[in-house]
Amino acid sequence: METRRNLRPDEIAAMQAKGCSAEKWSDIWVPASFSYEHISNTTFSGKIVIGILEKEFTLSGGVKKHSGIHQATLRNCTIGNDVLIENVQNYIANYQIGAGCFIQNVNLIVAEEGTTFGNNVQVAVLNETGGREVSIYNKLSASLAYIIALYRHKEQLIHKLQKLITSYSESLIAGQGTIGSHVKIINSGTIKNVNIGEYTTIENCTRLENGSINSNQAAPVYIGDSVIAQDFIISSGAVVADAAKIIRCFIGQACHISHNFSAHDSLLFSNCNFENGEACAIFAGPYTVSIHKSSLLIAGMYSFLNAGSGSNQSNHMYKLGPIHQGIVERGSKTTSDSYILWPARVGAFSLVMGRHHHHSDTSEMPFSYLIEKDDETYLVPGVNLRSVGTIRDAQKWPKRDKRTDPVHLDRINYNLLSPYTIYKMLKAIENLKNLQQLVGETSEVYYYQNTRIKGSSLQNALQLYGMAIHKFLGNSLIKRLEKTNFRCMEEVWQQLIPTSAEGKGEWVDLSGLIIPKASLEKLTEAISNGKINSLTTIEEILSGMHSNYYDMEWTWAYQQIEEYYGVNLQQITASEIIDIIRQWQKAVTGLDELLYNDAKKEFSLTSMIGFGVDGSTADKQADFEHVRGIFEKNPFVTAVKEHIITKQALGNELISRLDPLV
C-alpha cells in the first residue's frame, strides 16, 4: 500500500489558485507521487483521501478525458487511483470510490449514518396488507424467499430467519457507502444510501435511494434512462432501464426490467424479463416473463411464466381489501386478455385462456388448459403434454440463462417431468377415476374444483398422463441400468438399489428448486430449533439438495416403479424389466407423434394466410417456405423424428443386454 501524506504548502497554494478550497487542508491525504495538475474548482471537507490521477479515459467517438476532479464538492471521501469526478451539482459525501471510476454530471451522491443499503427492507409480497413480508438481502435466493413467504404457519422458523437476515444487515452498517472500481455514473440525479458494485454503469438515471447494486466484473449491472429505484437490491448481471420504476423490490441475477415497467413490493428472481406492464406484490420465480402493455401481475406467485398481452389478476373482491393471493405453478402461460380472480391456483405447465372468476384449484392437474366458456371454467387435463410449445419452452430455458456470475443465487431445475409433476399426475389419475366412479363413465361433464371437465377430455387425460408416467419411470430405469453388461440378475438388482436415503414421498417446487418435501421439513426443523444458524449454511444445504437431485429422484422412482407396475425391484425378472421398457418405448413414441402432429399445424394452409398476398396458391406456398421453411426440414421436427429413433434404439440396446438373462 502506497504511503500517504498531507499536501505541501506549495501544493495547497497552487490548488487554491485553481479554485479549490478545503475546510481543513490537513485532513486531505494524497500518495507520495501525487500531482495536483488535474484537480480544479473543488471544495473539500472532512477526511479526504485521493489516489494518483494518471489514467486517460477514451470515450465513445474517440473523445479523451484525463482522470481528475473538477467542479465538485466532496466530503469524507476516499478516492481510488485514476478516477474522474466532474461536474457534481450538489456534492458527494461519505463514499469510498474505487479505482478507475468515471463520475460526470451528477446531482448528489450521499451515504447517511446507519443505512443498510436496502438490506432488511420488508417486501409485502403476495398480500399487500402484510402477513407474508420477505426481508430482502444481498444474497437472497428464490428458494429461501419461498420458505419465508409461504411457511408463516411455522412461527419459530420465520422468527429465526428474520433474526439471521437482521443480523446480516446490521453487519453492513458503516459510516461510508461504496462505489466499486470501474463504475461509470453519468448524467444522473440523486443517488442516496446506495452501495454500487464494481463495473456498474449508471446512465441518465433519475433517482436511486436505499439500495445495493451487486455488480461485478463477470456480471456487470446496467441502470439506464430515467430509472427510479427505492428500497431495493439489484443482483449481478441485471439491466434496469428505460424509465422503469421499482419500489421495495429484489431484482435477481440477469433480470431485465425496462420500457416503463413499474413494480412495487415484488421479488423478481433470476432471468425474469419485464417490460411495459406492472407488477404489484408478486413473487416472480426464475424466467417469469411479462413484456406487453396493459399487463398486470398482482399478488401472485409464478415461475417460468409467459404472460400474454393484457394478462390480469385481481386480489380483492371489494370486501376486506386486497387480501387474496394466487399461485400459478411453474411453466404456465396466460393468453392475451386472460383474467383470474384470486384466490385460485393453476397447475404446472398449464395454459389459461379467457376470464376465470370461480376460484379454481387445478394444482393436481398439471399440463392442462383452462378455457372460459359461457362464464364457466372448463378444464382440459393433460392436453399440454402434446403441445409443441411446451417442449420448446423446456428446451429454450437453459439456453436463455443469462447469468454470467460464477456464483448462482438461485438453483434452477429445468425438468418438465420430475417427481414433482409425476406425483401430481398420479394424483390426477386418482381424482379423475374417482370422478368416473362417482358420476359414471358415460357422463358428458364432470365437476372438479370449481371447473368443468368434458367426458372426452377426461378420457384423453387418463391416456396422456399414463403415457407421461410410463415415459418418466422408464427414463429413470434405463438411466439406472445404462453402460453395464450384466452377467446375472443379482448384478441388476444391486445396481437398482437407491444410493440416497432421501427422496420418498411428495416433492415440492421451491420456485425453481425441486426437492423432496421431507427434506425441506428436515431443514426447516433444524433452523427452527437452532441447529442451523447461518444463512450461508442454509443456502449450502439447498445447493446440496440440488446437486443430489438425480440420486434422490431415483429413490422416488424406485418406489413408484414398484407400486405402479406391481413389481419388486430386488426380485424383478429380466422379462418384467423388458416389459416396462416396451411400455416406455410405446409411450415415448406416442408422445413424440403427438408433438409431431401439433408442429404440423404450424405449416397448415390456415397458417399460410398472409403469405403470397398478390399471387396464386403456389406463390403462397413458395412465399411461406421461403420465410418459415419446409415442415420436414424444420429443426424441431427433425429433432422429434431423431428423438423417436434414438429412444427406440436406447430401449432396444438395454433389452439386448437383458435378453441373455431371460
C-alpha positions in Angstrom: 0.0 0.0 0.0 1.4 3.4 -1.0 2.4 5.8 1.7 0.0 8.7 2.2 1.0 12.2 3.1 -0.5 15.7 3.6 -0.4 18.3 0.9 2.7 20.6 1.0 2.2 24.4 1.3 3.1 25.0 -2.3 0.6 22.4 -3.5 -2.1 24.0 -1.3 -1.4 27.4 -2.8 -1.4 26.0 -6.4 -4.7 24.2 -5.8 -6.2 27.4 -4.3 -5.2 29.2 -7.4 -7.1 26.7 -9.4 -10.3 27.4 -7.5 -10.0 24.7 -4.8 -10.8 25.2 -1.1 -10.8 23.0 2.0 -12.5 23.1 5.4 -9.2 21.8 6.8 -6.2 21.1 4.4 -4.6 18.8 6.9 -7.5 16.3 6.5 -6.5 15.7 2.9 -4.2 12.8 2.3 -2.5 12.0 -1.0 0.1 9.5 -2.3 3.8 10.4 -2.3 3.7 10.7 -6.1 0.7 13.0 -6.1 0.1 15.6 -8.7 -2.5 18.4 -8.4 -2.4 19.2 -12.1 -5.8 17.6 -12.8 -7.8 19.0 -9.8 -9.7 22.3 -10.1 -12.7 24.2 -8.7 -13.3 21.6 -6.0 -14.4 22.0 -2.3 -13.1 19.5 0.2 -14.4 18.9 3.8 -14.0 16.1 6.3 -11.4 13.4 5.7 -10.4 13.1 2.1 -8.0 10.5 0.6 -7.1 10.9 -3.1 -5.2 8.4 -5.3 -2.9 9.0 -8.2 -4.5 10.6 -11.3 -2.6 9.3 -14.3 -5.1 7.4 -16.4 -6.8 8.8 -19.5 -10.3 7.7 -20.5 -11.3 7.2 -24.1 -15.0 7.8 -24.6 -17.3 6.9 -27.5 -16.4 8.8 -30.6 -12.7 9.0 -29.6 -13.1 11.8 -27.1 -10.4 11.6 -24.4 -10.7 12.7 -20.7 -7.9 12.6 -18.2 -8.6 11.4 -14.7 -9.1 14.2 -12.2 -11.5 16.1 -10.0 -13.3 19.2 -11.4 -16.3 21.3 -10.4 -17.2 19.2 -7.4 -17.8 19.3 -3.6 -16.5 16.3 -1.7 -16.9 15.4 2.0 -15.5 12.4 3.8 -14.5 10.5 0.6 -11.8 8.0 -0.2 -11.0 8.2 -4.0 -9.1 5.4 -5.7 -6.5 5.7 -8.4 -7.3 7.1 -11.8 -10.8 8.4 -11.1 -12.6 11.2 -12.9 -15.1 13.2 -10.9 -16.5 16.1 -12.9 -19.5 18.5 -12.7 -21.2 17.5 -9.5 -24.1 19.9 -9.0 -24.5 19.3 -5.3 -21.9 17.1 -3.6 -20.5 13.6 -3.0 -20.4 12.7 0.7 -19.3 9.7 2.8 -18.2 7.3 -0.1 -15.3 5.1 -0.9 -14.8 5.4 -4.6 -12.8 2.6 -6.3 -10.1 2.8 -8.9 -10.9 3.7 -12.5 -14.4 5.2 -11.8 -15.9 7.8 -14.2 -18.4 10.1 -12.5 -19.7 13.0 -14.6 -22.7 15.3 -14.5 -24.4 14.1 -11.4 -26.6 15.9 -8.9 -26.0 14.2 -5.5 -24.3 11.1 -4.2 -24.5 10.7 -0.4 -24.5 7.9 2.2 -26.1 8.6 5.6 -25.2 7.1 9.0 -26.9 3.9 9.9 -28.1 2.8 6.4 -28.1 -0.9 5.5 -28.3 -0.1 1.8 -31.6 -1.8 1.1 -30.9 -4.9 3.2 -33.6 -5.9 5.6 -36.3 -4.0 3.7 -39.7 -5.6 4.3 -41.4 -6.5 1.0 -45.1 -7.1 1.4 -45.2 -9.9 -1.3 -48.5 -11.7 -2.2 -50.6 -10.0 0.4 -50.5 -6.2 0.0 -51.8 -5.7 3.5 -49.0 -7.7 5.1 -48.5 -11.0 6.7 -46.1 -12.6 4.1 -43.3 -10.0 4.2 -39.9 -11.1 3.0 -36.9 -9.3 4.3 -34.6 -8.9 1.3 -30.8 -9.0 1.5 -27.9 -9.2 -0.9 -27.7 -13.0 -1.3 -31.4 -13.8 -1.1 -32.4 -16.9 -3.2 -35.8 -17.7 -4.7 -35.9 -21.0 -2.6 -35.3 -19.3 0.7 -37.7 -16.5 -0.1 -40.3 -19.1 -0.9 -39.9 -20.6 2.6 -40.2 -17.1 4.2 -43.2 -16.1 2.2 -45.3 -19.3 2.4 -44.3 -21.0 5.7 -45.8 -18.4 8.0 -47.5 -21.1 10.0 -44.0 -22.1 11.3 -43.6 -19.1 13.6 -40.3 -20.1 15.1 -38.8 -20.8 11.7 -39.8 -17.3 10.4 -38.6 -15.7 13.6 -35.2 -17.4 13.3 -34.8 -16.5 9.6 -35.8 -12.9 10.2 -33.2 -12.7 13.0 -30.5 -14.1 10.7 -31.3 -11.5 8.0 -31.4 -8.7 10.5 -28.0 -9.7 11.9 -26.5 -9.9 8.4 -28.0 -6.4 7.5 -26.7 -4.8 10.7 -23.2 -6.0 9.8 -23.3 -3.8 6.7 -23.9 -0.6 8.7 -20.9 1.7 8.1 -20.1 5.4 8.1 -19.5 5.2 4.3 -21.0 3.9 1.2 -19.1 2.1 -1.5 -18.7 2.7 -5.2 -16.7 -0.2 -6.6 -13.9 0.0 -9.1 -14.5 0.8 -12.7 -18.0 2.2 -12.1 -19.5 4.7 -14.6 -22.0 7.2 -13.4 -23.0 9.9 -15.9 -25.9 12.4 -16.3 -27.7 11.1 -13.3 -29.7 12.7 -10.5 -29.8 11.7 -6.8 -28.0 8.6 -5.5 -28.6 8.3 -1.8 -27.6 5.4 0.5 -26.7 3.1 -2.3 -23.8 0.6 -2.4 -22.6 0.3 -6.0 -20.7 -2.8 -7.0 -17.7 -2.8 -9.4 -18.3 -2.4 -13.2 -21.7 -0.9 -12.7 -22.9 1.5 -15.4 -25.5 4.2 -14.4 -26.5 6.5 -17.2 -29.2 9.2 -17.3 -30.8 7.8 -14.1 -33.3 9.9 -12.2 -33.1 8.6 -8.6 -31.7 5.7 -6.6 -32.3 5.6 -2.9 -31.6 3.0 -0.2 -30.3 0.0 -2.2 -27.5 -2.2 -3.2 -26.3 -2.8 -6.8 -24.4 -6.1 -6.6 -22.4 -5.8 -9.9 -19.1 -7.4 -10.6 -16.7 -7.8 -13.5 -18.1 -11.1 -14.6 -21.7 -9.9 -14.4 -21.9 -6.1 -14.6 -25.2 -4.3 -13.9 -26.6 -1.6 -16.1 -29.0 1.2 -14.8 -30.4 3.3 -17.7 -32.5 6.3 -18.6 -35.0 7.8 -16.2 -34.9 4.9 -13.7 -36.4 5.4 -10.3 -35.5 2.8 -7.6 -36.1 3.0 -3.9 -35.6 0.4 -1.2 -34.1 -2.2 -3.5 -31.5 -4.9 -4.1 -30.3 -5.4 -7.7 -28.3 -8.6 -8.3 -25.4 -9.2 -10.7 -26.0 -9.1 -14.4 -29.3 -7.2 -14.2 -30.5 -4.5 -16.5 -32.9 -1.8 -15.3 -33.5 0.8 -17.9 -35.9 2.9 -20.0 -37.9 4.7 -17.2 -38.5 1.5 -15.1 -39.7 2.2 -11.6 -39.0 -0.3 -8.8 -40.1 0.4 -5.1 -39.3 -2.2 -2.4 -38.1 -4.8 -4.8 -35.5 -7.5 -5.1 -34.2 -7.9 -8.6 -32.5 -11.2 -9.3 -29.5 -12.2 -11.3 -29.6 -11.4 -15.1 -33.1 -9.9 -14.8 -34.1 -7.4 -17.5 -36.5 -4.6 -16.4 -37.3 -1.9 -19.0 -39.7 0.1 -21.1 -41.7 1.9 -18.4 -42.3 -1.2 -16.3 -43.3 -0.5 -12.7 -43.1 -2.8 -9.8 -43.5 -2.4 -6.0 -43.3 -4.9 -3.1 -42.2 -7.6 -5.5 -39.5 -10.3 -5.7 -38.2 -10.8 -9.2 -35.7 -13.7 -9.4 -33.1 -15.0 -12.0 -33.7 -14.3 -15.7 -37.0 -12.6 -15.3 -37.9 -10.2 -18.2 -40.4 -7.4 -17.5 -41.4 -4.6 -19.9 -44.3 -2.1 -20.3 -46.7 -3.5 -17.7 -47.0 -3.5 -14.0 -46.2 -5.8 -11.0 -47.7 -5.4 -7.6 -46.8 -7.7 -4.6 -45.7 -10.6 -6.8 -43.3 -13.4 -6.2 -41.8 -13.9 -9.7 -39.6 -17.0 -9.7 -37.0 -17.6 -12.4 -37.9 -17.0 -16.0 -41.1 -15.1 -15.3 -41.8 -13.0 -18.4 -44.3 -10.2 -19.0 -43.4 -7.8 -21.8 -46.7 -6.5 -23.1 -48.6 -3.3 -22.3 -51.7 -3.4 -20.2 -50.4 -6.5 -18.4 -50.8 -6.5 -14.6 -49.4 -9.2 -12.4 -50.7 -8.8 -8.9 -50.5 -10.8 -5.6 -49.4 -13.9 -7.4 -46.6 -16.4 -7.3 -45.2 -17.5 -10.6 -42.1 -19.2 -12.2 -41.3 -19.9 -15.8 -44.4 -17.9 -16.7 -45.1 -16.3 -20.0 -47.8 -13.7 -19.6 -49.7 -12.6 -22.7 -50.7 -9.1 -23.5 -53.3 -7.7 -21.2 -53.0 -10.5 -18.7 -54.6 -9.5 -15.4 -55.5 -10.8 -12.0 -57.3 -9.1 -9.1 -56.6 -9.8 -5.4 -59.8 -8.5 -3.7 -63.5 -8.9 -4.1 -64.4 -5.4 -2.7 -64.9 -6.7 0.8 -61.9 -6.7 3.2 -59.5 -5.2 0.7 -56.6 -6.6 -1.4 -56.1 -9.7 0.8 -56.4 -12.6 -1.7 -53.5 -14.3 -3.4 -52.9 -16.8 -6.1 -50.4 -19.3 -7.3 -49.6 -20.1 -11.0 -47.2 -23.1 -10.8 -44.1 -23.4 -13.0 -44.2 -23.3 -16.8 -47.7 -21.9 -17.3 -48.9 -19.4 -19.9 -51.7 -16.8 -19.9 -53.1 -15.8 -23.2 -53.9 -12.2 -24.3 -56.6 -10.6 -22.2 -56.8 -13.5 -19.8 -58.0 -12.8 -16.2 -58.0 -14.7 -13.0 -59.9 -13.7 -9.8 -57.8 -14.6 -6.8 -57.8 -16.8 -4.8 -57.0 -19.5 -7.3 -54.3 -22.0 -8.1 -53.2 -23.1 -11.5 -51.3 -26.4 -12.0 -47.8 -26.6 -13.5 -47.3 -26.1 -17.3 -50.9 -25.0 -17.9 -52.4 -22.6 -20.3 -55.0 -20.0 -19.1 -57.4 -18.6 -21.8 -60.3 -16.2 -21.1 -61.7 -14.9 -17.9 -62.0 -17.0 -14.7 -64.0 -15.9 -11.7 -64.7 -19.2 -9.8 -61.6 -19.7 -7.6 -60.5 -23.0 -9.1 -57.6 -25.1 -7.9 -56.0 -27.3 -10.6 -52.7 -27.8 -8.8 -53.2 -31.6 -9.1 -53.9 -31.4 -12.8 -50.7 -30.3 -14.5 -50.2 -29.7 -18.2 -53.8 -28.6 -18.6 -55.8 -25.9 -20.5 -58.2 -23.7 -18.5 -60.7 -22.3 -21.0 -63.5 -19.9 -20.4 -66.9 -20.8 -22.0 -70.2 -19.1 -21.1 -68.5 -17.6 -18.0 -67.5 -21.1 -16.8 -64.0 -22.5 -16.4 -63.5 -25.7 -18.5 -60.5 -27.8 -17.6 -58.8 -29.9 -20.2 -56.4 -32.0 -18.2 -53.1 -33.2 -19.5 -53.6 -31.8 -23.0 -50.4 -29.6 -22.8 -48.3 -32.7 -22.8 -48.9 -32.9 -26.6 -48.1 -29.2 -27.2 -45.0 -28.5 -29.2 -44.8 -25.1 -27.4 -44.4 -26.7 -24.0 -41.5 -28.8 -25.2 -39.9 -25.9 -27.0 -40.1 -23.8 -23.8 -38.4 -26.5 -21.8 -35.6 -26.6 -24.4 -35.1 -22.8 -24.5 -35.0 -22.1 -20.8 -31.5 -23.4 -20.2 -30.2 -21.7 -23.3 -31.6 -18.4 -22.1 -29.8 -18.5 -18.8 -28.0 -15.1 -19.0 -26.3 -15.4 -15.6 -22.5 -14.9 -16.1 -21.7 -14.6 -12.4 -19.9 -17.8 -11.4 -21.9 -17.8 -8.1 -25.6 -18.5 -8.8 -28.0 -17.4 -6.1 -31.0 -19.4 -7.5 -30.9 -23.2 -8.0 -32.9 -24.0 -11.1 -34.2 -27.4 -12.2 -35.5 -27.3 -15.8 -37.0 -30.7 -16.0 -40.6 -31.0 -17.4 -41.1 -34.4 -15.9 -39.9 -34.8 -12.3 -41.1 -36.4 -9.1 -42.9 -33.0 -8.6 -45.0 -33.2 -11.7 -45.3 -37.0 -11.9 -46.6 -37.2 -8.4 -49.3 -34.7 -9.4 -50.2 -36.8 -12.5 -50.6 -39.9 -10.3 -53.0 -37.8 -8.1 -54.7 -36.5 -11.2 -55.4 -40.1 -12.4 -56.7 -41.0 -9.0 -59.0 -37.9 -8.9 -60.3 -38.5 -12.5 -61.1 -42.2 -11.9 -62.9 -41.2 -8.7 -65.0 -38.8 -10.7 -65.8 -41.5 -13.1 -66.9 -43.9 -10.3 -68.9 -41.2 -8.6 -70.7 -39.8 -11.7 -70.4 -42.6 -14.2 -68.1 -43.2 -17.1 -70.7 -42.0 -19.7 -71.2 -38.6 -18.2 -70.8 -35.7 -20.6 -69.5 -33.2 -18.0 -67.7 -33.7 -14.7 -67.2 -31.1 -11.9 -63.8 -30.7 -10.3 -62.6 -27.9 -8.0 -64.9 -25.2 -9.5 -64.2 -26.3 -13.0 -65.9 -28.4 -15.6 -64.3 -31.3 -17.4 -65.8 -32.8 -20.6 -66.1 -36.6 -20.6 -63.9 -36.8 -23.7 -61.3 -34.6 -22.1 -61.2 -36.9 -19.0 -60.7 -40.0 -21.1 -57.9 -38.3 -23.1 -56.3 -37.1 -19.8 -56.1 -40.6 -18.4 -54.3 -41.7 -21.6 -51.9 -38.7 -21.7 -51.0 -38.8 -18.0 -50.4 -42.5 -18.3 -48.0 -42.0 -21.2 -46.1 -39.4 -19.3 -45.8 -41.6 -16.3 -44.5 -44.5 -18.4 -42.0 -42.1 -20.0 -40.6 -40.8 -16.7 -40.4 -44.1 -14.9 -38.9 -45.8 -17.9 -36.4 -43.0 -18.3 -35.3 -43.4 -14.7 -35.0 -47.2 -15.0 -33.0 -47.1 -18.2 -30.7 -44.4 -16.8 -30.0 -46.6 -13.8 -29.1 -49.6 -15.9 -27.0 -48.0 -18.6 -23.5 -48.9 -19.5 -23.3 -52.2 -17.7 -23.1 -55.7 -19.2 -24.9 -57.8 -16.6 -23.9 -61.4 -16.0 -26.8 -62.3 -13.7 -29.9 -60.8 -12.2 -28.2 -60.3 -8.9 -26.0 -57.6 -10.6 -29.1 -55.9 -12.0 -30.7 -55.9 -8.5 -27.6 -54.5 -7.0 -27.4 -51.6 -9.5 -31.0 -50.8 -8.9 -30.5 -50.2 -5.1 -31.0 -46.4 -4.4 -27.9 -44.5 -3.3 -29.8 -41.8 -1.4 -31.9 -42.2 1.7 -33.9 -39.1 0.8 -36.4 -38.8 -2.0 -39.5 -40.7 -1.0 -43.0 -39.2 -0.8 -44.3 -35.9 -2.1 -41.9 -33.3 -3.7 -42.2 -29.5 -3.8 -41.0 -26.8 -6.1 -39.3 -24.0 -4.2 -39.5 -21.6 -7.1 -37.1 -23.4 -9.4 -35.6 -25.8 -6.9 -37.3 -29.2 -6.9 -36.7 -31.3 -3.7 -38.5 -33.9 -1.5 -40.9 -32.4 0.9 -39.5 -34.5 3.7 -36.0 -33.0 3.1 -37.5 -29.5 3.3 -39.2 -30.3 6.5 -36.0 -31.6 8.0 -34.2 -28.3 7.0 -36.9 -26.1 8.4 -37.0 -28.0 11.7 -33.2 -27.7 12.0 -33.5 -23.9 11.5 -36.4 -23.6 14.0 -34.6 -25.4 16.8 -31.3 -23.5 16.3 -29.2 -26.4 14.9 -28.7 -24.3 11.8 -28.0 -20.6 12.5 -26.3 -19.3 9.3 -27.8 -18.0 6.1 -24.8 -19.4 4.3 -25.3 -22.9 5.7 -29.0 -22.8 4.7 -28.0 -22.0 1.1 -25.3 -24.6 1.1 -27.8 -27.3 2.2 -30.3 -26.2 -0.5 -27.4 -26.3 -3.1 -26.5 -29.8 -1.9 -30.1 -31.0 -2.5 -30.0 -29.5 -6.0 -26.7 -31.3 -6.7 -28.1 -34.5 -5.4 -31.3 -34.3 -7.4 -30.9 -37.3 -9.6 -29.9 -39.6 -6.8 -33.0 -38.5 -4.8 -35.1 -38.8 -8.0 -34.2 -42.4 -8.4 -35.1 -43.1 -4.7 -38.6 -41.8 -5.5 -38.8 -43.5 -8.9 -37.7 -46.8 -7.3 -40.7 -46.8 -5.0 -43.1 -45.6 -7.7 -42.0 -48.3 -10.2 -42.7 -51.0 -7.6 -46.1 -49.6 -6.9 -47.1 -48.6 -10.5 -46.0 -51.9 -12.2 -46.6 -54.2 -9.2 -43.0 -55.5 -9.1 -40.3 -56.0 -6.5 -37.1 -54.4 -7.9 -35.0 -56.7 -5.6 -36.6 -59.8 -7.2 -37.6 -58.4 -10.6 -37.0 -60.7 -13.6 -35.4 -59.7 -16.9 -38.8 -60.3 -18.6 -40.5 -57.8 -16.3 -37.9 -55.2 -17.0 -38.2 -55.7 -20.7 -42.0 -55.4 -20.5 -41.5 -52.0 -18.7 -39.1 -50.9 -21.4 -41.6 -51.9 -24.1 -44.2 -49.7 -22.4 -41.7 -46.9 -22.2 -40.9 -47.1 -25.9 -44.6 -47.0 -26.8 -45.2 -44.0 -24.5 -42.2 -42.1 -25.8 -43.1 -42.8 -29.4 -46.8 -41.9 -28.8 -46.0 -38.6 -27.2 -43.4 -37.7 -29.9 -46.0 -38.5 -32.6 -48.5 -36.1 -30.9 -45.8 -33.4 -30.8 -45.1 -34.1 -34.5 -48.7 -33.6 -35.4 -49.0 -30.5 -33.3 -46.0 -29.0 -35.0 -47.5 -29.8 -38.4 -50.4 -27.4 -37.6 -47.9 -24.6 -37.9 -47.5 -25.5 -41.6 -51.2 -25.8 -42.5 -53.0 -23.7 -45.1 -54.5 -21.7 -42.3 -51.1 -20.7 -41.1 -50.2 -19.5 -44.6 -52.8 -16.7 -44.5 -51.0 -13.5 -45.3 -48.3 -15.1 -47.4 -48.0 -14.6 -51.2 -50.6 -11.8 -50.8 -50.8 -10.9 -54.5 -50.1 -14.3 -56.0 -51.6 -17.7 -56.6 -51.8 -20.6 -54.2 -48.4 -21.8 -55.5 -47.0 -18.3 -54.7 -48.5 -18.5 -51.2 -46.8 -21.9 -50.6 -43.5 -20.7 -52.0 -43.5 -17.4 -50.0 -44.3 -19.4 -46.8 -41.5 -21.8 -47.4 -39.0 -19.0 -48.0 -40.0 -17.4 -44.7 -40.9 -20.3 -42.5 -39.1 -23.2 -44.2 -40.3 -26.7 -45.1 -42.0 -28.7 -42.4 -39.8 -31.8 -42.8 -36.7 -29.7 -42.5 -37.8 -27.7 -39.5 -35.2 -28.1 -36.7 -37.7 -29.0 -34.1 -39.5 -31.5 -36.4 -36.2 -33.1 -37.3 -35.3 -33.3 -33.6 -38.6 -35.1 -32.8 -38.0 -37.6 -35.6 -34.5 -38.2 -34.4 -35.7 -38.5 -30.8 -38.0 -41.3 -31.8 -35.2 -43.2 -33.4 -32.8 -42.6 -30.6 -35.2 -43.7 -27.9 -36.2 -46.8 -29.7 -32.5 -47.7 -30.1 -31.8 -46.9 -26.4 -34.6 -49.2 -25.3 -33.5 -52.0 -27.7 -29.9 -51.7 -26.5 -31.0 -52.4 -22.9 -33.2 -55.2 -24.0 -30.3 -56.8 -25.8 -28.3 -56.7 -22.6 -31.1 -58.3 -20.6 -32.1 -60.9 -23.2 -29.5 -63.4 -22.1 -30.9 -63.3 -18.5 -34.4 -64.1 -19.5 
